[in-house]
Amino acid sequence: MITINWDDYKHFKTTEYVEGDNFDILLEFLKSYYNMKRPLEIFETLCEDELARMMLQKREIADAVALEEYMKKR
């Protein structure tokens, strides 16, 4: 399982232009920096990190299917 490197995320956030809030930027970070493509893989990674898990809860995303729907809407 991949552990989110928040220092790399902060660097990504300041150097890459991504529209949206911190959660949207985090999703783009996981897709580009860690080369994640599958919503299940992204969801599992987010669930392993306390801060990312709070971001999921704030958006009421409880599973990979809900995350995939969220990603399609953006």
Biopython code that builds the backbone (N, CA, C, O; Angstrom):
import numpy as np
from Bio.PDB.StructureBuilder import StructureBuilder

atoms = [
    (1, "MET", "N", (0.839, -1.174, 0.000)),
    (1, "MET", "CA", (0.000, 0.000, 0.000)),
    (1, "MET", "C", (0.887, 1.241, 0.000)),
    (1, "MET", "O", (1.925, 1.282, 0.661)),
    (2, "ILE", "N", (0.467, 2.227, -0.736)),
    (2, "ILE", "CA", (1.203, 3.482, -0.846)),
    (2, "ILE", "C", (0.807, 4.412, 0.298)),
    (2, "ILE", "O", (-0.368, 4.516, 0.651)),
    (3, "THR", "N", (1.791, 5.075, 0.864)),
    (3, "THR", "CA", (1.556, 6.084, 1.880)),
    (3, "THR", "C", (1.661, 7.452, 1.210)),
    (3, "THR", "O", (2.625, 7.723, 0.494)),
    (4, "ILE", "N", (0.684, 8.300, 1.439)),
    (4, "ILE", "CA", (0.684, 9.628, 0.825)),
    (4, "ILE", "C", (1.810, 10.456, 1.435)),
    (4, "ILE", "O", (1.905, 10.599, 2.654)),
    (5, "ASN", "N", (2.651, 10.992, 0.576)),
    (5, "ASN", "CA", (3.732, 11.863, 1.017)),
    (5, "ASN", "C", (3.209, 13.297, 0.936)),
    (5, "ASN", "O", (3.118, 13.873, -0.148)),
    (6, "TRP", "N", (2.871, 13.859, 2.077)),
    (6, "TRP", "CA", (2.235, 15.181, 2.106)),
    (6, "TRP", "C", (3.182, 16.298, 1.695)),
    (6, "TRP", "O", (2.733, 17.328, 1.193)),
    (7, "ASP", "N", (4.484, 16.116, 1.898)),
    (7, "ASP", "CA", (5.440, 17.122, 1.428)),
    (7, "ASP", "C", (5.453, 17.175, -0.096)),
    (7, "ASP", "O", (5.496, 18.254, -0.686)),
    (8, "ASP", "N", (5.416, 16.006, -0.728)),
    (8, "ASP", "CA", (5.350, 15.960, -2.194)),
    (8, "ASP", "C", (4.023, 16.536, -2.688)),
    (8, "ASP", "O", (3.973, 17.199, -3.724)),
    (9, "TYR", "N", (2.956, 16.281, -1.941)),
    (9, "TYR", "CA", (1.647, 16.845, -2.291)),
    (9, "TYR", "C", (1.704, 18.373, -2.270)),
    (9, "TYR", "O", (1.210, 19.029, -3.187)),
    (10, "LYS", "N", (2.310, 18.939, -1.217)),
    (10, "LYS", "CA", (2.418, 20.395, -1.107)),
    (10, "LYS", "C", (3.211, 20.964, -2.270)),
    (10, "LYS", "O", (2.858, 22.011, -2.813)),
    (11, "HIS", "N", (4.280, 20.281, -2.655)),
    (11, "HIS", "CA", (5.067, 20.723, -3.807)),
    (11, "HIS", "C", (4.230, 20.645, -5.086)),
    (11, "HIS", "O", (4.231, 21.576, -5.892)),
    (12, "PHE", "N", (3.529, 19.550, -5.264)),
    (12, "PHE", "CA", (2.648, 19.372, -6.422)),
    (12, "PHE", "C", (1.602, 20.486, -6.472)),
    (12, "PHE", "O", (1.327, 21.050, -7.531)),
    (13, "LYS", "N", (1.033, 20.788, -5.324)),
    (13, "LYS", "CA", (-0.026, 21.796, -5.218)),
    (13, "LYS", "C", (0.467, 23.175, -5.651)),
    (13, "LYS", "O", (-0.282, 23.950, -6.245)),
    (14, "THR", "N", (1.723, 23.475, -5.353)),
    (14, "THR", "CA", (2.250, 24.796, -5.697)),
    (14, "THR", "C", (2.828, 24.872, -7.099)),
    (14, "THR", "O", (2.991, 25.966, -7.640)),
    (15, "THR", "N", (3.142, 23.728, -7.697)),
    (15, "THR", "CA", (3.772, 23.754, -9.021)),
    (15, "THR", "C", (2.836, 23.366, -10.157)),
    (15, "THR", "O", (3.093, 23.724, -11.306)),
    (16, "GLU", "N", (1.774, 22.654, -9.871)),
    (16, "GLU", "CA", (0.831, 22.215, -10.905)),
    (16, "GLU", "C", (-0.461, 23.002, -10.781)),
    (16, "GLU", "O", (-0.923, 23.288, -9.676)),
    (17, "TYR", "N", (-1.040, 23.350, -11.924)),
    (17, "TYR", "CA", (-2.310, 24.057, -11.888)),
    (17, "TYR", "C", (-3.439, 23.035, -11.979)),
    (17, "TYR", "O", (-3.636, 22.401, -13.015)),
    (18, "VAL", "N", (-4.166, 22.886, -10.893)),
    (18, "VAL", "CA", (-5.308, 21.981, -10.839)),
    (18, "VAL", "C", (-6.474, 22.767, -10.261)),
    (18, "VAL", "O", (-6.369, 23.354, -9.184)),
    (19, "GLU", "N", (-7.590, 22.772, -10.988)),
    (19, "GLU", "CA", (-8.782, 23.457, -10.484)),
    (19, "GLU", "C", (-9.428, 22.613, -9.392)),
    (19, "GLU", "O", (-9.373, 21.383, -9.411)),
    (20, "GLY", "N", (-10.034, 23.303, -8.452)),
    (20, "GLY", "CA", (-10.769, 22.605, -7.401)),
    (20, "GLY", "C", (-10.168, 22.855, -6.039)),
    (20, "GLY", "O", (-9.237, 23.643, -5.872)),
    (21, "ASP", "N", (-10.734, 22.151, -5.063)),
    (21, "ASP", "CA", (-10.275, 22.306, -3.685)),
    (21, "ASP", "C", (-9.126, 21.333, -3.401)),
    (21, "ASP", "O", (-8.633, 20.656, -4.303)),
    (22, "ASN", "N", (-8.717, 21.277, -2.150)),
    (22, "ASN", "CA", (-7.586, 20.421, -1.773)),
    (22, "ASN", "C", (-7.830, 18.949, -2.084)),
    (22, "ASN", "O", (-6.894, 18.226, -2.424)),
    (23, "PHE", "N", (-9.075, 18.499, -1.973)),
    (23, "PHE", "CA", (-9.381, 17.100, -2.275)),
    (23, "PHE", "C", (-9.211, 16.821, -3.767)),
    (23, "PHE", "O", (-8.667, 15.784, -4.146)),
    (24, "ASP", "N", (-9.670, 17.733, -4.606)),
    (24, "ASP", "CA", (-9.504, 17.564, -6.054)),
    (24, "ASP", "C", (-8.023, 17.539, -6.423)),
    (24, "ASP", "O", (-7.596, 16.755, -7.271)),
    (25, "ILE", "N", (-7.253, 18.400, -5.780)),
    (25, "ILE", "CA", (-5.810, 18.426, -6.028)),
    (25, "ILE", "C", (-5.178, 17.120, -5.564)),
    (25, "ILE", "O", (-4.292, 16.584, -6.229)),
    (26, "LEU", "N", (-5.632, 16.611, -4.424)),
    (26, "LEU", "CA", (-5.118, 15.340, -3.927)),
    (26, "LEU", "C", (-5.406, 14.203, -4.908)),
    (26, "LEU", "O", (-4.543, 13.358, -5.144)),
    (27, "LEU", "N", (-6.589, 14.175, -5.468)),
    (27, "LEU", "CA", (-6.913, 13.137, -6.455)),
    (27, "LEU", "C", (-5.992, 13.224, -7.669)),
    (27, "LEU", "O", (-5.492, 12.207, -8.150)),
    (28, "GLU", "N", (-5.772, 14.431, -8.158)),
    (28, "GLU", "CA", (-4.867, 14.616, -9.300)),
    (28, "GLU", "C", (-3.438, 14.226, -8.933)),
    (28, "GLU", "O", (-2.716, 13.645, -9.743)),
    (29, "PHE", "N", (-3.040, 14.551, -7.710)),
    (29, "PHE", "CA", (-1.715, 14.182, -7.229)),
    (29, "PHE", "C", (-1.543, 12.661, -7.235)),
    (29, "PHE", "O", (-0.532, 12.146, -7.711)),
    (30, "LEU", "N", (-2.531, 11.954, -6.707)),
    (30, "LEU", "CA", (-2.444, 10.492, -6.684)),
    (30, "LEU", "C", (-2.408, 9.912, -8.095)),
    (30, "LEU", "O", (-1.683, 8.953, -8.362)),
    (31, "LYS", "N", (-3.183, 10.492, -8.981)),
    (31, "LYS", "CA", (-3.219, 9.984, -10.355)),
    (31, "LYS", "C", (-1.920, 10.259, -11.096)),
    (31, "LYS", "O", (-1.449, 9.406, -11.849)),
    (32, "SER", "N", (-1.339, 11.421, -10.901)),
    (32, "SER", "CA", (-0.137, 11.756, -11.665)),
    (32, "SER", "C", (1.156, 11.331, -10.961)),
    (32, "SER", "O", (2.038, 10.755, -11.598)),
    (33, "TYR", "N", (1.281, 11.603, -9.674)),
    (33, "TYR", "CA", (2.522, 11.322, -8.955)),
    (33, "TYR", "C", (2.707, 9.827, -8.714)),
    (33, "TYR", "O", (3.804, 9.297, -8.887)),
    (34, "TYR", "N", (1.632, 9.149, -8.314)),
    (34, "TYR", "CA", (1.708, 7.715, -8.032)),
    (34, "TYR", "C", (1.188, 6.853, -9.176)),
    (34, "TYR", "O", (1.178, 5.625, -9.085)),
    (35, "ASN", "N", (0.759, 7.502, -10.248)),
    (35, "ASN", "CA", (0.273, 6.816, -11.445)),
    (35, "ASN", "C", (-0.895, 5.876, -11.141)),
    (35, "ASN", "O", (-0.960, 4.759, -11.656)),
    (36, "MET", "N", (-1.805, 6.341, -10.307)),
    (36, "MET", "CA", (-2.990, 5.552, -9.971)),
    (36, "MET", "C", (-4.087, 5.844, -10.975)),
    (36, "MET", "O", (-4.329, 6.999, -11.326)),
    (37, "LYS", "N", (-4.735, 4.815, -11.427)),
    (37, "LYS", "CA", (-5.802, 4.972, -12.422)),
    (37, "LYS", "C", (-7.149, 4.470, -11.917)),
    (37, "LYS", "O", (-8.186, 5.050, -12.238)),
    (38, "ARG", "N", (-7.142, 3.407, -11.138)),
    (38, "ARG", "CA", (-8.391, 2.775, -10.703)),
    (38, "ARG", "C", (-8.954, 3.442, -9.452)),
    (38, "ARG", "O", (-8.222, 3.682, -8.492)),
    (39, "PRO", "N", (-10.248, 3.741, -9.459)),
    (39, "PRO", "CA", (-10.868, 4.350, -8.274)),
    (39, "PRO", "C", (-10.704, 3.506, -7.012)),
    (39, "PRO", "O", (-10.547, 4.061, -5.924)),
    (40, "LEU", "N", (-10.737, 2.193, -7.132)),
    (40, "LEU", "CA", (-10.571, 1.331, -5.958)),
    (40, "LEU", "C", (-9.191, 1.528, -5.336)),
    (40, "LEU", "O", (-9.062, 1.623, -4.116)),
    (41, "GLU", "N", (-8.177, 1.588, -6.167)),
    (41, "GLU", "CA", (-6.808, 1.794, -5.684)),
    (41, "GLU", "C", (-6.670, 3.159, -5.001)),
    (41, "GLU", "O", (-6.039, 3.272, -3.950)),
    (42, "ILE", "N", (-7.260, 4.183, -5.602)),
    (42, "ILE", "CA", (-7.225, 5.527, -5.021)),
    (42, "ILE", "C", (-7.981, 5.541, -3.703)),
    (42, "ILE", "O", (-7.495, 6.086, -2.712)),
    (43, "PHE", "N", (-9.169, 4.943, -3.685)),
    (43, "PHE", "CA", (-9.981, 4.914, -2.468)),
    (43, "PHE", "C", (-9.255, 4.210, -1.322)),
    (43, "PHE", "O", (-9.253, 4.703, -0.194)),
    (44, "GLU", "N", (-8.648, 3.074, -1.604)),
    (44, "GLU", "CA", (-7.931, 2.331, -0.565)),
    (44, "GLU", "C", (-6.764, 3.143, -0.008)),
    (44, "GLU", "O", (-6.506, 3.117, 1.195)),
    (45, "THR", "N", (-6.069, 3.855, -0.869)),
    (45, "THR", "CA", (-4.961, 4.702, -0.433)),
    (45, "THR", "C", (-5.463, 5.834, 0.448)),
    (45, "THR", "O", (-4.852, 6.145, 1.470)),
    (46, "LEU", "N", (-6.570, 6.450, 0.060)),
    (46, "LEU", "CA", (-7.148, 7.535, 0.847)),
    (46, "LEU", "C", (-7.601, 7.041, 2.219)),
    (46, "LEU", "O", (-7.449, 7.744, 3.218)),
    (47, "CYS", "N", (-8.148, 5.851, 2.263)),
    (47, "CYS", "CA", (-8.638, 5.289, 3.535)),
    (47, "CYS", "C", (-7.511, 4.979, 4.512)),
    (47, "CYS", "O", (-7.741, 4.930, 5.720)),
    (48, "GLU", "N", (-6.313, 4.771, 4.014)),
    (48, "GLU", "CA", (-5.172, 4.447, 4.866)),
    (48, "GLU", "C", (-4.559, 5.674, 5.526)),
    (48, "GLU", "O", (-3.729, 5.543, 6.425)),
    (49, "ASP", "N", (-4.958, 6.867, 5.089)),
    (49, "ASP", "CA", (-4.391, 8.103, 5.619)),
    (49, "ASP", "C", (-5.476, 8.864, 6.391)),
    (49, "ASP", "O", (-6.587, 9.042, 5.893)),
    (50, "GLU", "N", (-5.151, 9.303, 7.591)),
    (50, "GLU", "CA", (-6.143, 9.945, 8.455)),
    (50, "GLU", "C", (-6.705, 11.231, 7.845)),
    (50, "GLU", "O", (-7.920, 11.433, 7.850)),
    (51, "LEU", "N", (-5.845, 12.094, 7.326)),
    (51, "LEU", "CA", (-6.304, 13.352, 6.749)),
    (51, "LEU", "C", (-7.153, 13.105, 5.493)),
    (51, "LEU", "O", (-8.201, 13.726, 5.314)),
    (52, "ALA", "N", (-6.700, 12.213, 4.643)),
    (52, "ALA", "CA", (-7.443, 11.893, 3.431)),
    (52, "ALA", "C", (-8.791, 11.252, 3.765)),
    (52, "ALA", "O", (-9.787, 11.493, 3.083)),
    (53, "ARG", "N", (-8.813, 10.439, 4.813)),
    (53, "ARG", "CA", (-10.065, 9.806, 5.245)),
    (53, "ARG", "C", (-11.075, 10.867, 5.700)),
    (53, "ARG", "O", (-12.272, 10.738, 5.445)),
    (54, "MET", "N", (-10.588, 11.908, 6.369)),
    (54, "MET", "CA", (-11.476, 13.006, 6.768)),
    (54, "MET", "C", (-12.028, 13.729, 5.540)),
    (54, "MET", "O", (-13.183, 14.153, 5.534)),
    (55, "MET", "N", (-11.207, 13.868, 4.510)),
    (55, "MET", "CA", (-11.673, 14.499, 3.265)),
    (55, "MET", "C", (-12.785, 13.670, 2.626)),
    (55, "MET", "O", (-13.761, 14.219, 2.115)),
    (56, "LEU", "N", (-12.631, 12.351, 2.658)),
    (56, "LEU", "CA", (-13.669, 11.464, 2.129)),
    (56, "LEU", "C", (-14.961, 11.612, 2.942)),
    (56, "LEU", "O", (-16.049, 11.723, 2.378)),
    (57, "GLN", "N", (-14.829, 11.614, 4.243)),
    (57, "GLN", "CA", (-16.000, 11.713, 5.110)),
    (57, "GLN", "C", (-16.728, 13.035, 4.911)),
    (57, "GLN", "O", (-17.958, 13.075, 4.925)),
    (58, "LYS", "N", (-15.983, 14.109, 4.728)),
    (58, "LYS", "CA", (-16.583, 15.425, 4.512)),
    (58, "LYS", "C", (-17.473, 15.418, 3.265)),
    (58, "LYS", "O", (-18.502, 16.092, 3.218)),
    (59, "ARG", "N", (-17.062, 14.655, 2.268)),
    (59, "ARG", "CA", (-17.816, 14.582, 1.014)),
    (59, "ARG", "C", (-18.784, 13.399, 0.985)),
    (59, "ARG", "O", (-19.430, 13.134, -0.028)),
    (60, "GLU", "N", (-18.871, 12.703, 2.102)),
    (60, "GLU", "CA", (-19.746, 11.540, 2.253)),
    (60, "GLU", "C", (-19.462, 10.465, 1.204)),
    (60, "GLU", "O", (-20.379, 9.870, 0.638)),
    (61, "ILE", "N", (-18.181, 10.232, 0.961)),
    (61, "ILE", "CA", (-17.740, 9.185, 0.041)),
    (61, "ILE", "C", (-17.371, 7.977, 0.890)),
    (61, "ILE", "O", (-16.390, 7.999, 1.632)),
    (62, "ALA", "N", (-18.172, 6.922, 0.770)),
    (62, "ALA", "CA", (-18.003, 5.760, 1.643)),
    (62, "ALA", "C", (-17.414, 4.542, 0.945)),
    (62, "ALA", "O", (-17.058, 3.566, 1.604)),
    (63, "ASP", "N", (-17.307, 4.587, -0.374)),
    (63, "ASP", "CA", (-16.751, 3.445, -1.090)),
    (63, "ASP", "C", (-16.172, 3.896, -2.432)),
    (63, "ASP", "O", (-16.304, 5.055, -2.826)),
    (64, "ALA", "N", (-15.533, 2.960, -3.118)),
    (64, "ALA", "CA", (-14.872, 3.272, -4.384)),
    (64, "ALA", "C", (-15.869, 3.689, -5.468)),
    (64, "ALA", "O", (-15.539, 4.492, -6.340)),
    (65, "VAL", "N", (-17.067, 3.152, -5.415)),
    (65, "VAL", "CA", (-18.089, 3.513, -6.400)),
    (65, "VAL", "C", (-18.473, 4.986, -6.251)),
    (65, "VAL", "O", (-18.599, 5.710, -7.238)),
    (66, "ALA", "N", (-18.656, 5.414, -5.005)),
    (66, "ALA", "CA", (-18.983, 6.821, -4.749)),
    (66, "ALA", "C", (-17.826, 7.730, -5.160)),
    (66, "ALA", "O", (-18.050, 8.828, -5.670)),
    (67, "LEU", "N", (-16.605, 7.281, -4.944)),
    (67, "LEU", "CA", (-15.442, 8.069, -5.375)),
    (67, "LEU", "C", (-15.407, 8.181, -6.889)),
    (67, "LEU", "O", (-15.125, 9.250, -7.431)),
    (68, "GLU", "N", (-15.692, 7.083, -7.570)),
    (68, "GLU", "CA", (-15.708, 7.108, -9.032)),
    (68, "GLU", "C", (-16.766, 8.083, -9.548)),
    (68, "GLU", "O", (-16.516, 8.819, -10.503)),
    (69, "GLU", "N", (-17.940, 8.092, -8.927)),
    (69, "GLU", "CA", (-18.983, 9.039, -9.310)),
    (69, "GLU", "C", (-18.538, 10.481, -9.076)),
    (69, "GLU", "O", (-18.786, 11.357, -9.905)),
    (70, "TYR", "N", (-17.882, 10.720, -7.945)),
    (70, "TYR", "CA", (-17.377, 12.058, -7.639)),
    (70, "TYR", "C", (-16.364, 12.488, -8.706)),
    (70, "TYR", "O", (-16.394, 13.625, -9.178)),
    (71, "MET", "N", (-15.469, 11.567, -9.080)),
    (71, "MET", "CA", (-14.439, 11.884, -10.063)),
    (71, "MET", "C", (-15.047, 12.168, -11.430)),
    (71, "MET", "O", (-14.528, 13.004, -12.171)),
    (72, "LYS", "N", (-16.117, 11.503, -11.772)),
    (72, "LYS", "CA", (-16.777, 11.735, -13.059)),
    (72, "LYS", "C", (-17.441, 13.105, -13.113)),
    (72, "LYS", "O", (-17.509, 13.728, -14.173)),
    (73, "LYS", "N", (-17.931, 13.573, -11.967)),
    (73, "LYS", "CA", (-18.624, 14.857, -11.913)),
    (73, "LYS", "C", (-17.688, 16.046, -12.016)),
    (73, "LYS", "O", (-18.107, 17.128, -12.429)),
    (74, "ARG", "N", (-16.441, 15.868, -11.653)),
    (74, "ARG", "CA", (-15.527, 16.994, -11.676)),
    (74, "ARG", "C", (-15.045, 17.327, -13.039)),
    (74, "ARG", "O", (-14.263, 18.263, -13.205)),
]
sb = StructureBuilder()
sb.init_structure("model")
sb.init_model(0)
sb.init_chain("A")
sb.init_seg("    ")
for serial, (resi, resn, name, xyz) in enumerate(atoms, 1):
    if name == "N":
        sb.init_residue(resn, " ", resi, " ")
    sb.init_atom(name, np.array(xyz, "f"), 0.0, 1.0, " ", f" {name:<3s}", serial, name[0])
structure = sb.get_structure()
